[in-house]
Amino acid sequence: MKRLHLCLISLVLFFTGNAWSQETPQLQLPRVTLSIGMRLIDAQVATTPQQRAIGLMFRREMGTNEGMLFVFEQSADQCFWMKNTLLPLTAAFVADDGTIVNLADMQAGSLDSHCSARPVRYVLEMHQGWFDKRGIKAGAKLTGPMFRR
């Protein structure tokens, strides 16, 4: 049992260790255009465990309609924190069909956990207040190439 715990800890450190030592933002991820109503979003796409672990860490600026879409292999309860993240963000937890399940405002640098209300496969991070300023709430639907219709 002790050996299993050591293996699990080693795997976690392997997949997230680089994220903690990297001190520069990842700016070269692929991008996708998403829409919600008449609003367009320019989202970087984080698909690998390392890309998702780094996320928007160390970003000092981001365009008004820019964000990051985290894509997971399957739907699960997703929880996010803001370690090394300099910008306050709102996370939209998104179902397979693009429906926003819930929104969570997250403070820069906070280690508080913000989780999906139910299992989701996607999380879209935008500037904090972006959704609120546009009247976008849980139940609204994003469109994009990855969302099932």
N, C-alpha and C positions, 0 to 999 in steps of 0.2 A: 504494500500500500504506500509505504514511504517512497519507494522508487517511482510509482505512478505520479505522486505529487511532484517529485523532482522533475519528471519528464514534462508534466503539464506546465510547470513554472518555466522550464527551459524553452518550451514552445512559445509561451507568451512573450518572454524576453526576446526571443529570436525575431518574432513578427513585429514587436513594438519597440525594441531597443534602438533601432535607427531613428525612429520618430523622435525619441527623447534626446538624441544626440545631435540631430540635424537642427541647425539654427537659421535656415533660410527657407522662405516660402516656396512651395511647389507651384510654379506658374506655367509649366509646359504640358499640363494634362490636356487630353482631348476635350473639346467643347461640344455642347449640343444647345440648340435653341428650343426652349420650352415656351408654352403660352398658357395663360390663364385669363379667360375672357379676352380682352383686347390688349393685354399686357404681354410683352415678350421678355423672356429671361435668357441671358447668356450664361450658361452654367458649365463650369469645369466638371468633368466626370471622374470620380474616384472609384475604381473598381477592384483594385487589389488590396489585400490586407494592409500593406505598407502605405499605399496612397490614402486609404481611409483613416489609418492611425494618425497620419500627419495632417490631413484635412486642410483647414485654413490657418493652421499654426503659423505664426510669425508674419502674417500679412499685415501691413500697415495701412493699406488702402485697397479699396475695391470699388468698382463702378456702381452706380446707383441701381442698375438692373442686372447686376452680376451676382452670381452665387456659386455654390458647389452642390452637385448632386452625388450623393453616396449611394452606390448600387451594391446590394448584397446578393449572395448566391440564392437565398431563399428567404421567405418571410419569417420573421422572428421578432421578439421583443427587442427593440433597439434602444440603447441608452447612450447619450452623448454628454461630454463634459467639455470644459474650455481651457484646459491646461495649455499654456504657451500661445493662446489665441488672444490677439491684441484688440480685435474689433468685437463689440457686442453684437450678437447675432440672434435671429429667430430661426428655430428649426421647425420645418414642416415635415411631419411624419406621414408618408404617402403610401397608399395601397397600390396593388398591382395595376389597377385600372386608372390611376392618377388622382384618385380622390384623397383629399387631405383629411387624415384621421384626426390629428390634433396638432396644435402649435405650441411651442415652448420658447419663451424669451430666455436668453442665456447671457450672463454677464461676463465680460472679458476676464480671463484668468481664473475663473471660478472652477473649483473641483466638484461642485454640486452636480449630481446626475439628473439628466432630463430624459425621460423615457417616453416611448410610444404608448398610447392607450391600449393598443392591441398589436399583434404581429404585423409588421410591414416589411417591405423589401427595399424601399427607397426613403431617403431623408434628404431634403433640400434645405440648405442653409443660405439665408439672405441677411442683409443688414437688419439689425433689430428694428422692428416697427414697420418694415417694408410691407408686410401683409396687412397690418392694422391700418396703415395710412391709405390703403387701397380698398378697404372694406372686405378683405378676403379672410374667410373664416373656415373652420372645419366643415367639411361637406363640399367645399368648392373643388373643382376638378382641373387638374393640370393636363395639358396635352403635350405629347412628344413621342418620338419614335419607339421608346421603350415601354410605354404604357399600353396595356391591352384594352381594347375597346369593348 
